[in-house]
Amino acid sequence: MASTRDIRRRIKSVKNTRQITKAMELVAASKMKKAQQAALAGRAYSQLLADMLAALASRIDESHHSFLVRRETKVRGILLITTDKGLCGPLNANLFKVVSEIHTPAKFVVFGRKGAQFLARTRRDLLADFPLHDRVPFSEVRVAVEFMMQKYLDGEIDTVEVVYPRFKNTLVQEPICRPVLPLQSLRQFLDGRESGTAAVAARADDREMLIEPSPTQVLDALLPYYVNRQIHQLALSAKASEHSARMVAMKTAKDNATTLLGNLTLQYNKARQAAITQEILEIAAAQFATA
């Protein structure tokens, strides 16, 4: 049996660990709430863009726009959204499993150091990696998205897809691969997209209206903004998933530390009681021997 000094040292270590994991749980819970609020706050902007695109859908010829023209897929372009830090359970491992199942030629753009390290370790074609802070600013997401859209327009990649952890609830984060470009049709894009934590339905407008300079030019200017906005919403969902997974992982670690602390305390009490009993027996034996 371990000495009481060793057990006390372990008890102190476990108490410190429990205190750290509890603090990390509270921080992750606060960040998760802020990420959810940010995703919900962007729905009004997404709704307005969706309504504008819905008004254009019936007034344009979609066959000319490069985002709406399907072509042979030779090289897939994939945006992988991971975390910068660990301690978030199996979140990154589940994303890496999705990436490992991609056997067709693909080029990657990454948010997060964990994803960049995985792609370098597995010798996959990494075009670029970008930072993504906890607040998920639109300016950071736009740089990466415009980089991928330019590669798409240049023909270096034939698709734009996003691999990210979709936030379903606090306990469930689903790793999925969501295609973004090319779009099968503008109407299908508006009806089948996801906007962060909830879908936003486009409202069709059949009124007669004059669009200047022309519906096609407006679409050319508007559609890239909408693609940026959609991927930004997916990044917000991924960040909420990260904080949620970290909160659950830290709560599990805190509970395990509490259980271990109880076992160590019981072991310490037994060891101390055994030491006291042994001392009493030795004193009694010494007194009997001198009698």
N, C-alpha and C positions, 0 to 999 in steps of 0.2 A: 504494500500500500504506500502511496506517495506521502511524503511528510506534510505536516500542516503548513509549513512555510511555502512549499511548492503549490499547494492547493490555494493558499491565500493569493499567491502571485497570479495564478490562473484566474481566480475570481476577479481580481482587479483588472486583468487584461480583458476579460469578457465584458465587464461593466463598461469599460472605455469603448469597446467595439459596439455595444448596444447603444451607447449614447451617440456615437457617430452615425450609425445606421438610422436611428430615429430622426436625427437632424436632417439627413439626406432624404428621408421619406417626406418630411414636411416641406422641404424645398422643392422636391419633385412634384408634390401635390399642388403647390402654389403655381409652379410653372405650367403644369398641365391645364389648370383652370384658365390661365392667361392665354394659352395657345388655343383652347376651345373658344374663348371669347373673341380672339382675333379671327378665327375661321368664320364664326357667325357674323362678325362685323363686316366681312367682305361680301356677304350675300347680296346686300343692296346694290353694290357696284356690279356684281355678276348678273343680277337681274336686269339692270339697265342695259348692259352690253348684250344680253340674250334677247331682249326685246328689240333692240336695234338690228341685230342680225336676223331675227325672225321677220322683221319688216322688209329686209332685203332679199330674203330667200326666194320669194315668188317673183322678183323683179329682175333677176340676173340670170345669165347663162353660166352655170358652174363649171363648164367643161374647160374654161380657159385658165382658171386659177391653179397655180402649182400645188397649193395645199389640198386641192380637191381632185387631183388627177392621180389615179392609181397607176403604179408602175411595177415592174418586176423587182422583187425584193432580193437583192444580191448581198447587201451588207446592212444589218440592222443597227440602228442607233439607239442606245439605251441610256437613260439617265437613272443612275442608282442613288437613292437617298438613304444614307446610313447615319450613324452617330459619330461624334468626335471622341466620345468617352465610352467606357464599358459600364459594368454594373447595371445593366438593363435587361438581365435575363436572357432568354433565347432570341431576342428581337433581331439582332444582326445575323445570327446563325440561320434563322429562317429565311432572311433575305438572300444570304449566300447560297442557300439550297436552291432557291428559285433561279439564281444566276448560273449555278452549276448544271441545271437542267437545260440550259441554252446551248445547243450543239451546232447551230448554224453560225456562219460568220457574223460577227458583231463588233462594234466599237462602242466604248463606254465613256460617259461623262459622269463624274461622281460629286456628290455632296457628302462630306464627312471623311475623317481620316481612316476610320475602320474599313470603309469600302475601298479606299485607295490602297490600303495595305493588303487587303484580300486580293484585289485584282493584280497587284504587283507580285504577290506570292504565287498566284496561279498562272502568271504569265499571259494575261489577257490584254487585249489592245485597249489601252487607256489613252484617250485623246486629251483630257484635261480634268483636273479636280478643282473645285471651288469651295470656299468657306461658306458656312451657313450658321449664323448666330441664333441664339434661342428665340429672339423676337421675329425671326424669319422676315427681314426687310425685303420688300418687293424689288428694290434695286439690286440686291445680291442674286435673287432668283432670275431676274431679267437678263443679267449678264450671261448666265449659263444657258438659258433658253435661246437667246438670240445667237449664241455661239452654235448651238445645235441646229437651229433653223437655217443658218448660213451654210453649215455643212450639208444640210438636206437640199437646199437650193443649188449648191455646187455639184451635187450628185455623189458626194463622198459617202453618204449614208442614204438609205432608201426608206427608212422609217424613223419616227421619233416615238419612243416608248418610255414609260416611267415605271421602274420597280421601286416600290415603297411600301411601308407598313400602313395599311388602311385602318384608321381608328374606328372600331365598331362600338366598344364600350371600354370601361376601365380595365377589365380583365382580358379582353380579346383584342388583339391587333393582328389583322390578316395580311400576310405578305402577298401582294399581287403584282402582276405586270399589266399596266394599262396602256393601250395604244393611243397615241395622240394624233400623229400624222402618218400617212395621208388620211384625210377625212373621206368617208364614202359619199357623203352628201351633207350639205349644210343643215338640212332639216334633221337628219339622223343624228348629227353631232349635237344639235340643240336638245333633242329629245333624250339622248342616251348618256349624257355626261354626268359627272359627279362634281359637286361643289363643296369640298371640305367635308363637313359633317352631315350635310343634307343636300338633296337635289333641289335645283331651282328650275321651275318650269317656265319656258319661254311663252310669252303671250303674243299670239299672232295679231297683226294689225292690217286689216283689209281696206282701210280708208285710202282714198286717192290722195297722193302726196307728191310734191315735187322735190326730188333729191338732187342736190348740186354738190360737186360738179357733175357726177353721174353715179348710179348705183354701183357700177363696177369699180370705179375709183374709190368710192367710200368703202367697199368691201376690201379692196387691196390694203387700205390703211387700217381698217378696223379688225380684220381677222387676226393679224399677228398680235395685236393687243389682247385679244380674247384668248389666244393660245397661251400667252404669257400669264394671263390671269388664272386660267385653269390649272396650269402647273404650279403656280404659287399657292393655290388652294390645296393641291395635293401635298405640297411641302409643309403647309400648316398642319394638315392631317398627320403627316409623318412625324412632325415635331411633337404633337399631342400624344402620339403613340409612344414615342421615346420617353417622355416624362411619365406617362402612365405605367409603362413597363418598368421603369426605374423605381417608381413609387411602390409597385407591387413587390419587386425584388428586395427592396430595402425593408419593407414591412415583414417579408418572410424571414430575412436575415435577423431582424430585431426579435421576432417571435422565437426563432431558433436560439438566439443568444439568451433570451429569458428562460427557455427550457433548460439550456445547458447550465445557466447560472443556478437554477434550482437544484439540479443534480450535483453540481460542485458544492453547493452549500450543505446539502445532505451528506456528501462524502466528507466534507470538512468537519461537520459535527460528529460523525462517526469516528473519524481519526482522532479528534480531540478527546472524545469520551474514552476511546481505547487508551490514549496516552494517560489520561487521569486515572483510569482503572489500574493501569500498569504501575503507576507511581504509588498508588495506595497499597497494592500488593507488595511492592518492594519495601515500603515503610513497615508494613505489618510483618513481613518476613524478617526484616532486620531487627525489629523489636523482639520478636519471638526468639531469634538466635541469641540475643544478649541476655534474655531472661534466665 
